C-alpha cells in the first residue's frame, strides 16, 4: 500500500532543513516524525486510559473542573449548534470532560474525541490539544495541518489554561469535522476559546486565594489573566502566569511573599494595577461614608495599612 498524498507532504516537510524554521506547523510535524517516531499514515485511533486512571485524574483536578464546568457549558451554548464539540483535557492531553450534541456523539467518538482519549502530541502528532500543550500557546490546527492523515477532516482550536502556581493545568479545545468551516469562523471560535480559557483561569485563581484581596490589571490583553493575590498584611502571595511574567516573579510554583507596594510601585509595571487598587479603595471609602476604620474592616486590612495605601495612592481621608 502506497503512502497518501498527505503523508508525502509531511515527509517532504520533515526532510527540509528550512521548513521547521519557517512554519510552526512544520516544526510540530518535525517533532511528530523525528522525535516521536510517528507515521502520518497510521490509522489507529487515540489510546484511551483505563477508567480508574481517568477517575484519578478527574479527582486530582476536582476543584478545577468544578470551576470550569459552567464555563464549558457557556462555550458549548455558543458553538454546539454549529456542529462543534467542547473538550477539556489535563496537562498531559487526556480528555477529562466534554460537551457534544447527541446527534454528533458517534462522529466524534469515531474520531477519538471522547473522555479518556490521549491527544498528546507524542501520541497523536500535530493536533490542537497536543500542540497547544507542547508549545504553551493558542493554536488552530485546521484539517490537513494535522500530522495523521486520519485526522485531516477536523479543525481543532485550542488554548492553554494555567493554574494558580503558573504551570499549565489544562487545554480547552473546540473541535469540528464540518467540511464547510471557514478560516474566518475558526478565528471567531479561537477568540471565544481564548476568552473562556482566561475566565476559567481567573476563577480558578480566585478559588485558590479566597482569603486574599485580588488585584486585576486594567489591560487590553485578552489572552491572559493578569491578577495578584494580596493578603491582609499587604503582601503579594499569589500571581497568575501573566502577572509573574510582568513583575519578574517566579515563573511557576509558590512565590516569595513581597510587599505589594514594592511590586505595584515599580515604574515599569502596568499602571492598570495602581488604577485598580486606587479604585478599590475609593469604592470601599465611599461605602463606608469616608470612615477609614470601617473601610479597613471591609477590606480585611488594618487601619494603619489602609492609611499607608491611601497616602501612597494620593487619597485624602475625606
C-alpha positions in Angstrom: 0.0 0.0 0.0 1.5 3.4 -1.1 1.6 6.5 1.0 -1.2 9.1 0.9 -0.6 12.4 -0.6 -0.9 13.9 2.9 1.9 11.6 4.1 4.1 12.6 1.2 3.6 16.3 2.1 4.5 15.6 5.7 7.6 13.6 4.8 8.8 16.3 2.4 8.4 18.9 5.0 10.3 16.9 7.7 13.2 16.3 5.2 13.5 20.0 4.6 16.1 21.9 6.6 14.2 25.2 6.4 10.6 24.2 6.7 10.5 23.8 10.5 12.0 27.3 10.9 9.5 28.9 8.6 6.3 27.3 10.0 5.1 26.4 13.4 3.0 23.7 12.0 6.0 22.2 10.2 8.0 22.4 13.4 5.4 20.3 15.0 5.5 17.8 12.1 9.2 17.6 12.7 8.7 16.7 16.3 6.0 14.2 15.5 8.1 12.3 12.9 11.6 12.7 14.2 11.2 13.0 18.0 8.1 10.8 18.5 8.7 8.4 15.6 5.1 8.6 14.3 4.0 7.7 10.8 1.5 10.1 9.2 -0.4 7.2 7.6 -1.1 5.4 10.9 -4.8 4.8 11.2 -5.0 3.9 14.8 -7.4 5.8 17.0 -6.1 7.6 20.1 -5.3 5.4 23.0 -7.6 5.7 26.0 -6.6 5.5 29.6 -8.3 3.0 31.9 -11.4 4.1 33.7 -9.6 4.0 37.1 -6.8 6.3 35.7 -9.4 8.7 34.2 -11.2 8.9 37.6 -7.9 9.5 39.4 -7.1 12.4 37.0 -10.5 13.9 37.4 -10.3 13.7 41.2 -6.8 15.3 41.2 -8.4 18.3 39.4 -11.8 18.2 41.0 -11.7 21.8 42.2 -10.5 23.0 38.8 -13.3 21.0 37.0 -16.0 22.4 39.3 -14.8 25.9 38.3 -14.5 25.1 34.7 -17.8 23.2 34.2 -20.3 26.2 33.9 -17.9 28.0 31.6 -17.7 24.9 29.3 -21.5 24.9 29.3 -21.5 28.6 28.2 -18.9 28.0 25.5 -20.9 25.0 24.2 -24.1 27.0 24.1 -22.3 29.3 21.6 -20.6 26.7 19.3 -22.5 23.4 19.9 -25.3 24.2 17.3 -22.6 24.7 14.7 -21.5 21.0 15.0 -18.6 21.7 17.3 -17.6 19.7 20.4 -16.0 21.3 23.5 -13.4 19.3 25.4 -11.2 19.9 28.4 -8.0 17.9 29.0 -5.4 17.7 31.7 -1.8 18.9 31.1 -0.9 15.6 29.5 -3.6 15.8 26.9 -6.0 13.3 28.4 -9.7 14.3 27.8 -11.4 14.8 31.2 -14.7 16.4 30.2 -16.6 17.1 27.0 -19.7 18.8 25.6 -21.1 17.1 22.5 -24.6 17.3 20.9 -26.4 14.0 21.0 -26.6 13.8 17.2 -22.8 14.3 16.9 -21.7 11.9 19.6 -21.0 8.9 17.3 -19.0 11.0 14.8 -16.7 12.5 17.5 -16.3 9.1 19.2 -15.2 7.7 15.8 -12.5 10.5 15.7 -11.4 9.5 19.2 -12.6 12.8 20.7 -14.0 11.3 23.9 -13.3 11.1 27.6 -10.1 9.3 28.4 -8.5 9.7 25.0 -4.9 10.7 24.8 -4.4 13.6 22.4 -0.8 14.5 23.4 1.5 15.4 20.5 3.6 12.4 21.4 0.7 10.0 20.7 -1.3 11.8 18.0 1.3 14.1 16.3 0.3 17.6 15.4 -3.2 18.3 16.7 -4.9 21.1 18.5 -4.7 19.7 22.0 -1.2 18.2 21.9 0.4 21.1 20.0 -1.2 23.7 22.3 0.2 21.9 25.4 3.6 21.4 23.8 4.0 25.0 22.7 2.0 26.6 25.6 0.1 28.8 23.2 -3.3 29.2 21.5 -3.4 27.2 18.2 -5.7 26.5 15.3 -4.8 23.2 13.6 -7.0 23.1 10.6 -7.7 19.9 8.7 -4.5 18.9 6.7 -2.3 20.7 9.2 -2.8 17.6 11.4 0.0 15.1 11.3 -2.1 11.9 10.9 -4.0 11.6 7.7 -6.9 10.1 9.6 -7.3 13.5 11.4 -7.3 15.8 8.4 -11.1 16.1 8.4 -11.1 18.0 11.6 -10.5 21.6 12.7 -9.2 21.9 16.2 -9.0 25.2 18.1 -7.2 25.3 21.5 -6.0 27.5 24.3 -3.9 26.5 27.4 -5.2 27.2 30.9 -2.7 27.9 33.7 -3.2 27.1 37.4 -2.6 29.4 40.3 1.0 28.2 40.5 1.7 29.4 37.0 2.0 26.0 35.4 -0.2 24.6 32.6 -3.1 22.7 34.1 -5.3 22.0 31.1 -6.1 22.6 27.4 -9.5 23.9 26.3 -10.5 22.5 22.9 -13.2 23.2 20.3 -13.2 20.6 17.5 -15.3 20.4 14.4 -15.5 18.0 11.5 -17.5 20.3 9.2 -16.1 20.4 5.7 -17.5 23.9 5.2 -15.9 25.5 8.3 -14.1 28.7 7.1 -10.9 30.2 8.3 -12.8 33.3 9.4 -15.1 31.1 11.5 -12.2 29.4 13.1 -10.7 32.8 14.1 -14.0 33.7 15.7 -14.1 30.5 17.7 -10.5 30.9 18.6 -11.2 34.3 20.2 -14.1 32.8 22.2 -11.9 29.8 23.3 -9.3 32.3 24.5 -11.8 34.3 26.4 -13.2 31.2 28.0 -9.7 29.9 29.0 -9.0 33.2 30.6 -12.3 33.2 32.5 -11.6 29.7 33.8 -8.0 30.7 34.8 -9.3 33.8 36.6 -12.0 31.8 38.5 -9.6 29.1 39.5 -7.0 31.6 40.7 -9.7 33.3 42.8 -10.8 30.0 44.2 -7.2 29.3 45.3 -6.9 32.6 47.1 -10.3 33.0 48.8 -8.7 34.7 51.8 -6.8 37.3 49.8 -7.7 40.5 48.0 -7.4 40.1 44.3 -6.0 43.0 42.2 -6.8 42.9 38.5 -4.8 44.6 35.8 -6.6 47.1 33.6 -5.0 45.8 30.5 -6.2 45.2 26.9 -4.6 41.7 26.6 -7.5 39.3 26.3 -5.2 36.2 26.1 -4.0 36.1 29.7 -5.4 36.7 33.1 -3.3 39.3 35.0 -4.1 39.0 38.7 -2.2 39.4 42.0 -3.4 38.0 45.4 -2.6 40.2 48.3 -3.0 39.1 52.0 -4.2 41.2 55.0 -0.6 42.3 55.6 -0.4 43.8 52.1 2.0 41.1 50.9 1.6 39.6 47.4 1.2 35.9 48.0 0.0 34.7 44.6 0.1 35.7 40.9 -1.2 34.4 37.6 1.3 33.3 35.0 1.0 36.7 33.1 1.4 38.7 36.3 4.5 36.6 37.2 6.0 37.5 33.8 5.2 41.2 34.0 6.6 41.6 37.5 9.6 39.3 37.3 8.2 36.8 39.9 9.0 33.1 40.0 7.7 31.5 36.7 6.0 28.6 38.5 5.4 27.4 42.0 4.8 29.3 45.2 6.1 32.8 45.1 8.1 34.5 47.9 5.8 36.9 49.6 6.7 40.5 48.9 5.1 43.9 49.9 2.5 44.9 47.3 4.0 48.4 47.3 7.3 47.0 46.2 5.7 45.3 43.2 2.9 47.7 42.2 5.1 50.8 42.7 7.6 49.7 40.0 7.8 52.3 37.3 8.0 49.7 34.6 4.9 47.9 35.9 1.5 48.4 34.3 -0.4 51.4 35.6 -3.6 49.4 35.5 -2.7 47.7 38.8 -2.3 51.0 40.6 -5.6 52.3 39.0 -7.4 49.1 40.1 -6.1 49.4 43.7 -7.0 53.1 43.9 -10.5 52.4 42.5 -11.0 49.6 45.1 -10.0 51.9 47.9 -12.2 54.7 46.7 -15.2 52.4 46.5 -14.5 51.0 50.0 -14.3 54.5 51.4 -17.5 55.6 49.6 -19.4 52.6 51.0 -18.1 53.5 54.5 -19.1 57.2 54.0 -15.4 58.1 54.4 -14.9 56.2 57.7 -11.4 54.8 57.3 -11.7 52.3 60.2 -14.9 50.8 58.7 -13.4 50.7 55.2 -10.3 48.9 56.5 -12.5 46.3 58.2 -14.4 45.7 54.9 -11.2 45.3 53.0 -9.7 43.0 55.7 -6.7 45.1 56.5 -5.6 47.2 59.4 -6.4 50.8 59.8 -2.7 51.8 59.6 -2.2 49.7 56.5 -5.1 51.5 54.8 -3.7 54.9 55.7 -0.4 53.9 54.1 -2.1 52.8 50.9 -4.2 56.0 50.8 -1.0 58.1 51.2 0.8 56.1 48.5 -2.1 56.5 46.1 -2.7 60.2 46.8 -6.0 59.7 48.6 -7.2 62.2 51.3 -9.1 60.9 54.3 -12.0 62.9 53.2 
